[in-house]
């Protein structure tokens, strides 16, 4: 399996940030879950760097998510999308389970990966 491009990893870090932040604030348990997954998948270091950058900037997760989705639409399919989706679900479940806002972003991410033209409106 080839490694995902740096661009895809950075975009995915933005999506992870959006999932963690959509409920108002990034929880430490979500950060811990991300670090655990990255530790098990060293190749995904750019995901963590991107997440940390977005967390430091503390921007609106809806805007960050929409920008990242453009990159996924432009890049088409990747064998790493299953890993990405599983990581999103781990992060969303880390703090009191998946809430509706998190599920909406996960569903939109999946739809984008399946090639459906979904317009994102926060």
C-alpha positions in Angstrom: 0.0 0.0 0.0 1.4 3.4 -1.0 1.4 6.2 1.5 -1.3 8.9 1.0 0.1 12.2 -0.3 1.1 14.9 2.1 -1.7 17.0 0.7 -4.3 14.3 1.6 -2.8 13.8 5.1 -3.0 17.5 5.7 -6.5 17.7 4.5 -7.5 14.8 6.7 -5.9 16.5 9.7 -8.2 19.4 9.1 -11.2 17.0 9.0 -10.1 15.4 12.2 -9.9 18.8 13.8 -13.4 19.7 12.5 -14.8 16.5 14.0 -13.1 17.2 17.4 -14.1 20.9 17.5 -17.6 20.7 16.1 -19.1 20.3 19.6 -17.5 23.5 20.8 -14.0 22.5 22.0 -11.4 19.9 21.3 -11.4 17.5 24.3 -8.2 16.0 25.7 -9.6 12.5 25.2 -10.0 13.2 21.5 -6.4 14.4 21.3 -5.3 11.2 23.2 -7.2 9.0 20.8 -5.6 10.7 17.8 -2.1 10.3 19.3 -2.8 6.6 19.9 -3.8 6.0 16.3 -0.9 8.0 15.0 1.5 6.1 17.2 0.2 2.8 15.6 0.5 4.3 12.1 3.7 6.4 12.0 3.2 7.2 8.3 0.3 9.4 9.3 2.4 12.1 11.0 1.2 14.8 8.6 -2.3 14.2 9.9 -1.2 15.0 13.4 0.8 18.1 12.3 -2.2 19.5 10.4 -4.6 18.8 13.3 -2.2 20.6 15.7 -1.9 23.6 13.4 -5.7 23.9 13.1 -6.2 23.5 16.9 -3.6 26.2 17.5 -5.4 28.6 15.1 -8.8 27.6 16.7 -10.8 28.3 13.6 -14.4 27.6 12.8 -14.6 23.8 12.2 -17.3 24.2 9.6 -15.1 26.4 7.4 -12.1 24.1 7.9 -14.2 21.0 7.0 -15.5 22.7 3.8 -12.0 23.6 2.7 -10.7 20.1 3.3 -13.5 18.6 1.4 -12.4 20.5 -1.7 -9.1 18.7 -1.6 -10.7 15.3 -1.3 -13.1 16.0 -4.2 -10.1 17.1 -6.3 -8.0 14.0 -5.5 -10.6 11.3 -6.2 -10.3 7.8 -4.6 -7.5 6.6 -2.3 -7.0 3.3 -0.6 -6.5 5.1 2.7 -10.1 6.4 3.0 -11.1 3.4 5.1 -8.4 4.2 7.6 -9.5 7.9 7.5 -13.1 7.0 8.2 -12.3 4.7 11.0 -10.1 7.4 12.6 -12.9 9.9 12.4 -15.2 7.5 14.2 -12.6 6.8 16.9 -12.2 10.6 17.5 -15.9 11.2 17.5 -16.6 8.4 19.9 -13.8 9.4 22.3 -15.8 12.0 24.1 -19.3 10.8 25.2 -20.0 9.1 21.9 -20.9 10.5 18.5 -23.1 13.5 18.6 -25.4 14.6 15.6 -23.0 17.3 14.5 -20.1 14.9 14.3 -22.2 12.3 12.5 -23.3 14.9 10.0 -19.6 15.6 9.2 -18.7 11.9 9.0 -21.6 11.3 6.7 -20.7 14.2 4.5 -17.1 13.0 4.4 -18.2 9.5 3.3 -20.5 11.0 0.7 -17.7 13.0 -0.7 -15.5 10.0 -0.9 -18.2 8.1 -2.7 -18.2 10.8 -5.4 -21.5 12.3 -4.5 -21.6 16.0 -5.1 -22.7 17.3 -1.7 -22.8 21.0 -1.0 -21.7 21.8 2.5 -23.7 24.5 4.2 -22.8 25.0 7.9 
